[in-house]
Amino acid sequence: MKDLTFSIGDVAKQTGVSLKQLRSWGGKYIPAPTRIVCGKRAYRRYTQEQINLVVKIKEYQDQGFTLKTAAQKASEEISQELKTE
């Protein structure tokens, strides 16, 4: 069974993060999304784990942290959660 992935538009709606921000964050603050090639176009596809990370980053930014710090804190938090499972 294939893992469920989401389009950049779906992620933007779910998280409240703009398309432009998501494009910018890919590969820098979140793992680069998979790209699905269809003809001459390539579409970004995000996993649920990437969406969870985006949500955490946004939560930290809303608390007043810089993007860099928010991304670092979110990554650390998710890593801790994975270790405790």
DODRENPA-45466 format. One record per residue: x, y negated, z of N, C-alpha, C, O in turn. Coordinates in pm, 1 decimal, padded with zeros to 6 digits. Atoms other than C-alpha are relative to their C-alpha. Example, Ala and Ser with C-alpha at 12.3 -4.5 7.8 and 13.67 -1.06 7.14 Angstrom:
BEGIN
<pake n_c1="00089.0" n_c2="00119.0" n_c3="00000.0" ca_c1="01230.0" ca_c2="00450.0" ca_c3="00780.0" c_c1="00090.0" c_c2="-00120.0" c_c3="00000.0" o_c1="00193.6" o_c2="-00118.1" o_c3="00066.5"/>
<pake n_c1="-00082.0" n_c2="00119.0" n_c3="-00006.0" ca_c1="01367.0" ca_c2="00106.0" ca_c3="00714.0" c_c1="-00077.0" c_c2="-00109.0" c_c3="00073.0" o_c1="-00026.1" o_c2="-00219.8" o_c3="00089.9"/>
END
This chain:
BEGIN
<pake n_c1="00084.1" n_c2="00119.2" n_c3="00000.0" ca_c1="00000.0" ca_c2="00000.0" ca_c3="00000.0" c_c1="00087.6" c_c2="-00124.1" c_c3="00000.0" o_c1="00183.8" o_c2="-00132.3" o_c3="00076.4"/>
<pake n_c1="-00077.3" n_c2="00123.3" n_c3="00006.6" ca_c1="00132.8" ca_c2="-00342.7" ca_c3="-00090.6" c_c1="-00031.1" c_c2="-00088.1" c_c3="00119.9" o_c1="-00142.6" o_c2="-00088.9" o_c3="00172.1"/>
<pake n_c1="00021.4" n_c2="00098.5" n_c3="-00105.3" ca_c1="00182.6" ca_c2="-00603.9" ca_c3="00176.9" c_c1="-00081.1" c_c2="-00115.5" c_c3="-00056.7" o_c1="-00062.6" o_c2="-00156.0" o_c3="-00171.4"/>
<pake n_c1="00083.1" n_c2="00111.8" n_c3="00041.6" ca_c1="-00070.6" ca_c2="-00882.8" ca_c3="00160.0" c_c1="00084.1" c_c2="-00127.1" c_c3="-00002.5" o_c1="00157.0" o_c2="-00155.9" o_c3="00092.4"/>
<pake n_c1="-00069.5" n_c2="00128.4" n_c3="00010.5" ca_c1="00072.6" ca_c2="-01213.7" ca_c3="00038.6" c_c1="-00101.1" c_c2="-00107.9" c_c3="-00034.8" o_c1="-00212.7" o_c2="-00079.2" o_c3="-00078.1"/>
<pake n_c1="00089.8" n_c2="00112.6" n_c3="00017.5" ca_c1="-00076.9" ca_c2="-01559.0" ca_c3="00006.2" c_c1="00063.5" c_c2="-00103.9" c_c3="-00090.9" o_c1="00185.5" o_c2="-00119.9" o_c3="-00092.8"/>
<pake n_c1="-00048.5" n_c2="00106.1" n_c3="00088.6" ca_c1="-00048.1" ca_c2="-01839.0" ca_c3="-00248.3" c_c1="00038.4" c_c2="-00121.8" c_c3="00082.9" o_c1="-00000.1" o_c2="-00133.6" o_c3="00199.2"/>
<pake n_c1="-00040.8" n_c2="00122.2" n_c3="-00069.1" ca_c1="00106.4" ca_c2="-02172.3" ca_c3="-00156.5" c_c1="-00122.4" c_c2="-00084.1" c_c3="00037.9" o_c1="-00123.0" o_c2="-00149.1" o_c3="00142.5"/>
<pake n_c1="00122.7" n_c2="00073.1" n_c3="-00030.3" ca_c1="-00241.4" ca_c2="-02328.6" ca_c3="-00172.4" c_c1="-00071.0" c_c2="00057.3" c_c3="00122.2" o_c1="-00119.4" o_c2="-00017.0" o_c3="00207.5"/>
<pake n_c1="00061.1" n_c2="-00064.7" n_c3="-00115.8" ca_c1="-00379.1" ca_c2="-02073.2" ca_c3="00073.1" c_c1="00075.5" c_c2="-00034.4" c_c3="00128.2" o_c1="00015.0" o_c2="-00062.0" o_c3="00231.8"/>
<pake n_c1="-00083.1" n_c2="00030.3" n_c3="-00117.1" ca_c1="-00088.2" ca_c2="-02135.9" ca_c3="00309.9" c_c1="-00021.7" c_c2="-00144.5" c_c3="00044.2" o_c1="-00032.3" o_c2="-00172.2" o_c3="00163.6"/>
<pake n_c1="00022.6" n_c2="00141.1" n_c3="-00032.1" ca_c1="-00139.1" ca_c2="-02512.1" ca_c3="00291.4" c_c1="-00133.3" c_c2="-00017.4" c_c3="00073.0" o_c1="-00141.2" o_c2="-00090.4" o_c3="00171.8"/>
<pake n_c1="00131.9" n_c2="00010.3" n_c3="-00063.1" ca_c1="-00508.2" ca_c2="-02473.0" ca_c3="00379.1" c_c1="00001.1" c_c2="00060.1" c_c3="00140.6" o_c1="-00057.2" o_c2="00003.4" o_c3="00233.0"/>
<pake n_c1="-00002.1" n_c2="-00068.6" n_c3="-00129.1" ca_c1="-00439.0" ca_c2="-02230.0" ca_c3="00664.9" c_c1="00080.1" c_c2="-00075.1" c_c3="00105.1" o_c1="00046.7" o_c2="-00071.2" o_c3="00223.5"/>
<pake n_c1="-00094.4" n_c2="00058.4" n_c3="-00095.6" ca_c1="-00158.5" ca_c2="-02431.9" ca_c3="00822.8" c_c1="-00010.1" c_c2="-00151.3" c_c3="00015.0" o_c1="00034.6" o_c2="-00206.8" o_c3="00115.4"/>
<pake n_c1="00003.9" n_c2="00146.0" n_c3="-00003.8" ca_c1="-00230.2" ca_c2="-02795.8" ca_c3="00743.5" c_c1="00130.1" c_c2="-00064.2" c_c3="-00043.8" o_c1="00149.4" o_c2="-00184.4" o_c3="-00025.5"/>
<pake n_c1="-00127.2" n_c2="00050.2" n_c3="00052.7" ca_c1="00116.2" ca_c2="-02831.6" ca_c3="00589.6" c_c1="-00017.4" c_c2="-00019.9" c_c3="-00149.7" o_c1="-00072.2" o_c2="00066.9" o_c3="-00217.7"/>
<pake n_c1="00022.0" n_c2="00031.8" n_c3="00141.3" ca_c1="00122.5" ca_c2="-02996.0" ca_c3="00246.6" c_c1="00079.2" c_c2="00092.1" c_c3="-00092.7" o_c1="00177.3" o_c2="00154.9" o_c3="-00052.8"/>
<pake n_c1="-00070.6" n_c2="-00078.9" n_c3="00102.0" ca_c1="00226.5" ca_c2="-02819.2" ca_c3="-00072.4" c_c1="00144.1" c_c2="-00048.2" c_c3="-00014.6" o_c1="00236.8" o_c2="00032.1" o_c3="-00024.4"/>
<pake n_c1="-00133.8" n_c2="00058.1" n_c3="00015.6" ca_c1="00521.7" ca_c2="-03056.5" ca_c3="-00103.9" c_c1="00091.1" c_c2="00043.1" c_c3="00115.3" o_c1="00206.9" o_c2="00078.8" o_c3="00093.3"/>
<pake n_c1="-00080.5" n_c2="-00042.4" n_c3="-00115.1" ca_c1="00640.6" ca_c2="-02974.6" ca_c3="00249.5" c_c1="00035.2" c_c2="00147.4" c_c3="-00009.9" o_c1="00149.1" o_c2="00185.7" o_c3="00016.7"/>
<pake n_c1="-00026.2" n_c2="-00143.5" n_c3="00010.9" ca_c1="00606.1" ca_c2="-02601.0" ca_c3="00190.9" c_c1="00109.2" c_c2="00027.7" c_c3="-00103.5" o_c1="00197.4" o_c2="00110.6" o_c3="-00081.1"/>
<pake n_c1="-00103.6" n_c2="-00018.3" n_c3="00102.6" ca_c1="00812.0" ca_c2="-02624.5" ca_c3="-00127.5" c_c1="00136.8" c_c2="-00039.6" c_c3="00054.5" o_c1="00236.8" o_c2="00027.9" o_c3="00030.1"/>
<pake n_c1="-00124.4" n_c2="00051.3" n_c3="-00056.3" ca_c1="01075.7" ca_c2="-02824.3" ca_c3="00056.4" c_c1="00057.1" c_c2="00093.8" c_c3="00106.9" o_c1="00178.4" o_c2="00113.9" o_c3="00113.6"/>
<pake n_c1="-00043.9" n_c2="-00085.1" n_c3="-00110.8" ca_c1="01090.8" ca_c2="-02589.2" ca_c3="00356.3" c_c1="00051.1" c_c2="00135.7" c_c3="-00047.0" o_c1="00134.3" o_c2="00196.6" o_c3="00020.2"/>
<pake n_c1="-00036.3" n_c2="-00133.2" n_c3="00049.1" ca_c1="01129.9" ca_c2="-02271.9" ca_c3="00145.9" c_c1="00149.6" c_c2="00014.4" c_c3="-00020.8" o_c1="00210.6" o_c2="-00059.8" o_c3="-00097.8"/>
<pake n_c1="-00143.1" n_c2="-00024.6" n_c3="00010.8" ca_c1="01480.9" ca_c2="-02136.5" ca_c3="00184.2" c_c1="00083.2" c_c2="-00081.7" c_c3="00096.2" o_c1="00200.9" o_c2="-00052.0" o_c3="00116.3"/>
<pake n_c1="-00072.5" n_c2="00083.4" n_c3="-00095.8" ca_c1="01577.4" ca_c2="-02405.2" ca_c3="00437.0" c_c1="-00045.4" c_c2="00030.9" c_c3="00142.4" o_c1="00034.8" o_c2="00066.6" o_c3="00228.7"/>
<pake n_c1="00054.0" n_c2="-00016.0" n_c3="-00134.7" ca_c1="01347.6" ca_c2="-02372.9" ca_c3="00736.4" c_c1="-00083.0" c_c2="00126.3" c_c3="00015.2" o_c1="-00104.2" o_c2="00174.6" o_c3="00126.5"/>
<pake n_c1="00068.0" n_c2="-00129.4" n_c3="00001.5" ca_c1="01150.5" ca_c2="-02064.6" ca_c3="00639.6" c_c1="00065.1" c_c2="00083.2" c_c3="-00110.3" o_c1="00121.3" o_c2="00027.4" o_c3="-00204.6"/>
<pake n_c1="-00056.6" n_c2="-00081.4" n_c3="00108.3" ca_c1="01265.3" ca_c2="-01767.0" ca_c3="00431.8" c_c1="-00066.3" c_c2="-00035.8" c_c3="-00132.7" o_c1="-00186.7" o_c2="-00060.7" o_c3="-00138.4"/>
<pake n_c1="00054.2" n_c2="00034.0" n_c3="00131.8" ca_c1="01223.4" ca_c2="-01839.1" ca_c3="00062.7" c_c1="-00111.8" c_c2="00097.8" c_c3="-00036.1" o_c1="-00094.7" o_c2="00218.9" o_c3="-00022.4"/>
<pake n_c1="00109.3" n_c2="-00089.5" n_c3="00037.1" ca_c1="00888.0" ca_c2="-01703.4" ca_c3="-00056.5" c_c1="00035.7" c_c2="00081.2" c_c3="-00123.6" o_c1="00118.3" o_c2="00040.5" o_c3="-00205.3"/>
<pake n_c1="-00014.5" n_c2="-00082.8" n_c3="00119.0" ca_c1="00874.9" ca_c2="-01425.2" ca_c3="-00310.6" c_c1="-00063.2" c_c2="-00074.0" c_c3="-00116.5" o_c1="-00160.1" o_c2="-00147.9" o_c3="-00099.2"/>
<pake n_c1="00058.8" n_c2="00063.1" n_c3="00119.3" ca_c1="00807.7" ca_c2="-01542.2" ca_c3="-00663.8" c_c1="-00053.0" c_c2="00108.6" c_c3="-00092.1" o_c1="00015.5" o_c2="00205.9" o_c3="-00123.5"/>
<pake n_c1="00064.8" n_c2="-00089.9" n_c3="00094.1" ca_c1="00567.5" ca_c2="-01363.1" ca_c3="-00891.6" c_c1="00000.4" c_c2="-00069.9" c_c3="-00135.5" o_c1="-00053.5" o_c2="-00179.7" o_c3="-00149.1"/>
<pake n_c1="-00009.0" n_c2="00060.5" n_c3="00132.6" ca_c1="00637.8" ca_c2="-01429.7" ca_c3="-01260.2" c_c1="-00119.5" c_c2="00046.1" c_c3="-00082.9" o_c1="-00151.1" o_c2="00164.8" o_c3="-00091.4"/>
<pake n_c1="00115.1" n_c2="-00026.3" n_c3="00086.0" ca_c1="00339.4" ca_c2="-01454.8" ca_c3="-01488.9" c_c1="00018.0" c_c2="-00086.9" c_c3="-00124.0" o_c1="-00007.8" o_c2="-00207.2" o_c3="-00121.0"/>
<pake n_c1="-00029.5" n_c2="00077.1" n_c3="00120.6" ca_c1="00430.9" ca_c2="-01557.4" ca_c3="-01841.2" c_c1="00122.2" c_c2="-00086.2" c_c3="00024.5" o_c1="00227.7" o_c2="-00035.8" o_c3="00063.1"/>
<pake n_c1="-00111.4" n_c2="00092.5" n_c3="-00019.8" ca_c1="00650.9" ca_c2="-01866.3" ca_c3="-01819.2" c_c1="-00002.4" c_c2="-00065.0" c_c3="00136.8" o_c1="00082.7" o_c2="-00148.7" o_c3="00166.8"/>
<pake n_c1="00013.7" n_c2="00062.1" n_c3="-00132.0" ca_c1="00538.2" ca_c2="-01956.1" ca_c3="-01466.5" c_c1="00038.9" c_c2="00098.1" c_c3="00109.3" o_c1="00026.9" o_c2="00219.6" o_c3="00093.6"/>
<pake n_c1="-00031.9" n_c2="-00080.8" n_c3="-00117.0" ca_c1="00655.9" ca_c2="-01832.9" ca_c3="-01129.4" c_c1="-00079.7" c_c2="-00056.1" c_c3="00117.9" o_c1="-00076.0" o_c2="-00176.2" o_c3="00144.7"/>
<pake n_c1="00086.2" n_c2="00042.3" n_c3="-00109.5" ca_c1="00419.4" ca_c2="-01845.2" ca_c3="-00833.4" c_c1="00057.7" c_c2="00046.0" c_c3="00133.1" o_c1="00100.9" o_c2="00160.5" o_c3="00146.4"/>
<pake n_c1="-00048.6" n_c2="-00033.8" n_c3="-00133.3" ca_c1="00526.2" ca_c2="-01855.0" ca_c3="-00468.4" c_c1="-00104.8" c_c2="00083.6" c_c3="00072.4" o_c1="-00224.3" o_c2="00054.3" o_c3="00067.4"/>
<pake n_c1="00087.7" n_c2="-00085.5" n_c3="-00080.3" ca_c1="00380.8" ca_c2="-01580.9" ca_c3="-00248.1" c_c1="00060.4" c_c2="00011.2" c_c3="00139.8" o_c1="00177.1" o_c2="00047.1" o_c3="00155.3"/>
<pake n_c1="-00045.3" n_c2="00003.7" n_c3="-00139.2" ca_c1="00407.0" ca_c2="-01604.2" ca_c3="00130.9" c_c1="-00056.0" c_c2="00118.1" c_c3="00077.8" o_c1="-00170.4" o_c2="00158.4" o_c3="00056.8"/>
<pake n_c1="00044.5" n_c2="-00107.6" n_c3="-00087.2" ca_c1="00387.2" ca_c2="-01323.3" ca_c3="00385.7" c_c1="-00064.5" c_c2="-00058.5" c_c3="00124.8" o_c1="-00052.6" o_c2="-00178.1" o_c3="00151.6"/>
<pake n_c1="00061.1" n_c2="00045.3" n_c3="-00124.8" ca_c1="00193.7" ca_c2="-01342.8" ca_c3="00710.8" c_c1="00107.2" c_c2="-00047.3" c_c3="00097.9" o_c1="00083.8" o_c2="-00141.3" o_c3="00173.7"/>
<pake n_c1="-00109.6" n_c2="00040.6" n_c3="-00088.6" ca_c1="00526.6" ca_c2="-01367.7" ca_c3="00896.8" c_c1="00047.6" c_c2="-00141.6" c_c3="-00033.3" o_c1="00075.5" o_c2="-00221.1" o_c3="00056.5"/>
<pake n_c1="-00039.0" n_c2="00134.9" n_c3="00040.5" ca_c1="00622.1" ca_c2="-01674.5" ca_c3="00694.9" c_c1="-00105.7" c_c2="-00101.9" c_c3="00041.8" o_c1="-00072.6" o_c2="-00212.5" o_c3="00084.6"/>
<pake n_c1="00108.4" n_c2="00089.3" n_c3="-00041.4" ca_c1="00282.3" ca_c2="-01828.5" ca_c3="00765.7" c_c1="00007.2" c_c2="-00025.3" c_c3="00150.1" o_c1="-00009.4" o_c2="-00138.7" o_c3="00195.1"/>
<pake n_c1="-00012.1" n_c2="00015.6" n_c3="-00145.1" ca_c1="00326.4" ca_c2="-01764.4" ca_c3="01138.4" c_c1="00111.9" c_c2="-00097.3" c_c3="00035.0" o_c1="00097.7" o_c2="-00179.5" o_c3="00125.5"/>
<pake n_c1="-00113.2" n_c2="00089.6" n_c3="-00023.8" ca_c1="00662.5" ca_c2="-01941.5" ca_c3="01125.2" c_c1="-00037.8" c_c2="-00144.7" c_c3="-00034.7" o_c1="-00003.4" o_c2="-00237.1" o_c3="00039.1"/>
<pake n_c1="00044.6" n_c2="00134.7" n_c3="00039.7" ca_c1="00510.8" ca_c2="-02240.1" ca_c3="00940.6" c_c1="-00090.2" c_c2="-00059.3" c_c3="00108.1" o_c1="-00076.7" o_c2="-00176.6" o_c3="00143.0"/>
<pake n_c1="00091.2" n_c2="00046.6" n_c3="-00105.1" ca_c1="00238.4" ca_c2="-02266.0" ca_c3="01206.3" c_c1="00079.0" c_c2="-00044.1" c_c3="00123.4" o_c1="00051.6" o_c2="-00149.6" o_c3="00180.6"/>
<pake n_c1="-00080.8" n_c2="00034.1" n_c3="-00118.6" ca_c1="00495.8" ca_c2="-02263.6" ca_c3="01488.9" c_c1="00079.9" c_c2="-00128.6" c_c3="-00024.6" o_c1="00087.7" o_c2="-00214.8" o_c3="00063.0"/>
<pake n_c1="-00076.7" n_c2="00121.2" n_c3="00031.3" ca_c1="00710.9" ca_c2="-02525.7" ca_c3="01315.0" c_c1="-00091.0" c_c2="-00121.6" c_c3="00008.8" o_c1="-00054.1" o_c2="-00223.4" o_c3="00067.4"/>
<pake n_c1="00094.8" n_c2="00112.7" n_c3="-00003.5" ca_c1="00406.6" ca_c2="-02749.4" ca_c3="01269.1" c_c1="-00039.7" c_c2="-00033.3" c_c3="00143.8" o_c1="-00050.9" o_c2="-00150.8" o_c3="00178.9"/>
<pake n_c1="00034.9" n_c2="00024.9" n_c3="-00140.3" ca_c1="00310.8" ca_c2="-02706.1" ca_c3="01636.4" c_c1="00110.3" c_c2="-00079.7" c_c3="00069.9" o_c1="00081.9" o_c2="-00175.1" o_c3="00142.4"/>
<pake n_c1="-00111.5" n_c2="00072.2" n_c3="-00061.8" ca_c1="00657.5" ca_c2="-02819.0" ca_c3="01746.2" c_c1="00012.8" c_c2="-00141.8" c_c3="-00056.2" o_c1="00042.0" o_c2="-00235.4" o_c3="00018.2"/>
<pake n_c1="-00004.1" n_c2="00134.5" n_c3="00057.8" ca_c1="00652.8" ca_c2="-03111.4" ca_c3="01502.3" c_c1="-00109.3" c_c2="-00088.2" c_c3="00059.4" o_c1="-00087.0" o_c2="-00206.2" o_c3="00086.4"/>
<pake n_c1="00111.5" n_c2="00075.0" n_c3="-00058.5" ca_c1="00314.2" ca_c2="-03216.8" ca_c3="01640.1" c_c1="00030.8" c_c2="-00042.0" c_c3="00143.9" o_c1="-00026.7" o_c2="-00138.1" o_c3="00194.9"/>
<pake n_c1="-00042.4" n_c2="00035.0" n_c3="-00135.9" ca_c1="00478.4" ca_c2="-03221.0" ca_c3="01984.5" c_c1="00109.6" c_c2="-00107.1" c_c3="-00000.5" o_c1="00150.0" o_c2="-00155.6" o_c3="00105.2"/>
<pake n_c1="-00097.7" n_c2="00107.6" n_c3="00010.5" ca_c1="00733.4" ca_c2="-03472.3" ca_c3="01853.9" c_c1="00141.9" c_c2="00043.0" c_c3="-00033.5" o_c1="00232.0" o_c2="-00040.6" o_c3="-00039.2"/>
<pake n_c1="-00133.7" n_c2="-00047.5" n_c3="00035.6" ca_c1="01029.9" ca_c2="-03252.5" ca_c3="01762.6" c_c1="00030.1" c_c2="-00031.3" c_c3="-00146.4" o_c1="-00060.9" o_c2="-00037.8" o_c3="-00229.1"/>
<pake n_c1="-00040.5" n_c2="00018.1" n_c3="00139.5" ca_c1="01229.0" ca_c2="-03321.4" ca_c3="01445.1" c_c1="-00020.6" c_c2="00131.8" c_c3="-00073.7" o_c1="-00032.4" o_c2="00237.1" o_c3="-00011.0"/>
<pake n_c1="00020.4" n_c2="-00121.1" n_c3="00079.4" ca_c1="01183.8" ca_c2="-03074.1" ca_c3="01160.8" c_c1="00108.2" c_c2="00103.3" c_c3="00029.6" o_c1="00078.4" o_c2="00221.0" o_c3="00049.6"/>
<pake n_c1="-00110.4" n_c2="-00092.8" n_c3="-00024.4" ca_c1="01527.5" ca_c2="-02922.2" ca_c3="01217.4" c_c1="-00014.7" c_c2="00069.0" c_c3="00135.6" o_c1="00000.0" o_c2="00190.8" o_c3="00145.5"/>
<pake n_c1="00015.5" n_c2="-00055.6" n_c3="-00134.3" ca_c1="01468.5" ca_c2="-02874.6" ca_c3="01590.5" c_c1="-00124.5" c_c2="00087.6" c_c3="00007.7" o_c1="-00121.7" o_c2="00194.5" o_c3="00068.8"/>
<pake n_c1="00124.5" n_c2="-00077.5" n_c3="00000.5" ca_c1="01111.1" ca_c2="-02754.2" ca_c3="01536.3" c_c1="00020.9" c_c2="00135.3" c_c3="-00065.7" o_c1="-00026.7" o_c2="00237.0" o_c3="-00015.2"/>
<pake n_c1="-00026.5" n_c2="-00124.8" n_c3="00071.0" ca_c1="01229.4" ca_c2="-02492.0" ca_c3="01286.9" c_c1="00087.2" c_c2="00092.5" c_c3="00083.6" o_c1="00064.1" o_c2="00213.4" o_c3="00087.6"/>
<pake n_c1="-00088.8" n_c2="-00080.4" n_c3="-00083.7" ca_c1="01505.1" ca_c2="-02375.4" ca_c3="01520.6" c_c1="-00077.0" c_c2="00060.5" c_c3="00117.8" o_c1="-00063.4" o_c2="00179.5" o_c3="00146.3"/>
<pake n_c1="00078.2" n_c2="-00047.6" n_c3="-00113.9" ca_c1="01269.9" ca_c2="-02348.5" ca_c3="01819.9" c_c1="-00101.2" c_c2="00106.3" c_c3="-00043.4" o_c1="-00120.3" o_c2="00206.2" o_c3="00025.9"/>
<pake n_c1="00099.0" n_c2="-00095.9" n_c3="00050.4" ca_c1="01005.6" ca_c2="-02167.7" ca_c3="01612.4" c_c1="00066.1" c_c2="00133.2" c_c3="-00033.6" o_c1="00012.7" o_c2="00239.2" o_c3="-00000.9"/>
<pake n_c1="-00072.2" n_c2="-00123.5" n_c3="00033.9" ca_c1="01259.5" ca_c2="-01916.1" ca_c3="01480.0" c_c1="00040.0" c_c2="00076.2" c_c3="00125.5" o_c1="00026.5" o_c2="00198.4" o_c3="00132.0"/>
<pake n_c1="-00039.2" n_c2="-00063.4" n_c3="-00126.0" ca_c1="01388.2" ca_c2="-01849.9" ca_c3="01831.7" c_c1="-00120.5" c_c2="00063.1" c_c3="00068.8" o_c1="-00111.1" o_c2="00174.1" o_c3="00121.1"/>
<pake n_c1="00120.6" n_c2="-00051.6" n_c3="-00064.4" ca_c1="01034.8" ca_c2="-01804.9" ca_c3="01965.3" c_c1="-00048.4" c_c2="00127.7" c_c3="-00068.1" o_c1="-00083.3" o_c2="00224.6" o_c3="-00000.7"/>
<pake n_c1="00044.9" n_c2="-00117.0" n_c3="00073.4" ca_c1="00939.3" ca_c2="-01559.9" ca_c3="01692.5" c_c1="00096.7" c_c2="00116.8" c_c3="00020.6" o_c1="00053.7" o_c2="00231.5" o_c3="00032.7"/>
<pake n_c1="-00099.0" n_c2="-00104.8" n_c3="-00025.9" ca_c1="01264.4" ca_c2="-01366.8" ca_c3="01742.8" c_c1="-00022.3" c_c2="00063.8" c_c3="00136.1" o_c1="-00013.1" o_c2="00185.6" o_c3="00150.7"/>
<pake n_c1="00027.3" n_c2="-00051.4" n_c3="-00133.7" ca_c1="01185.2" ca_c2="-01335.2" ca_c3="02112.8" c_c1="-00124.8" c_c2="00085.7" c_c3="00002.3" o_c1="-00128.0" o_c2="00189.9" o_c3="00067.9"/>
<pake n_c1="00124.3" n_c2="-00076.9" n_c3="00007.3" ca_c1="00834.1" ca_c2="-01215.5" ca_c3="02037.0" c_c1="00024.2" c_c2="00136.4" c_c3="-00062.7" o_c1="-00031.3" o_c2="00236.1" o_c3="-00016.7"/>
<pake n_c1="-00029.0" n_c2="-00125.5" n_c3="00066.6" ca_c1="00969.4" ca_c2="-00947.7" ca_c3="01803.4" c_c1="00078.8" c_c2="00094.2" c_c3="00090.1" o_c1="00060.4" o_c2="00215.8" o_c3="00084.8"/>
<pake n_c1="-00079.6" n_c2="-00082.8" n_c3="-00091.8" ca_c1="01215.6" ca_c2="-00827.0" ca_c3="02067.8" c_c1="-00084.8" c_c2="00062.6" c_c3="00108.4" o_c1="-00054.4" o_c2="00172.6" o_c3="00154.7"/>
<pake n_c1="00083.6" n_c2="-00049.3" n_c3="-00108.8" ca_c1="00941.4" ca_c2="-00782.5" ca_c3="02326.7" c_c1="-00107.1" c_c2="00098.5" c_c3="-00047.4" o_c1="-00174.0" o_c2="00161.3" o_c3="00034.7"/>
<pake n_c1="00100.8" n_c2="-00093.6" n_c3="00052.1" ca_c1="00717.2" ca_c2="-00576.5" ca_c3="02096.8" c_c1="00049.1" c_c2="00142.2" c_c3="00004.8" o_c1="-00022.9" o_c2="00233.7" o_c3="-00035.1"/>
END
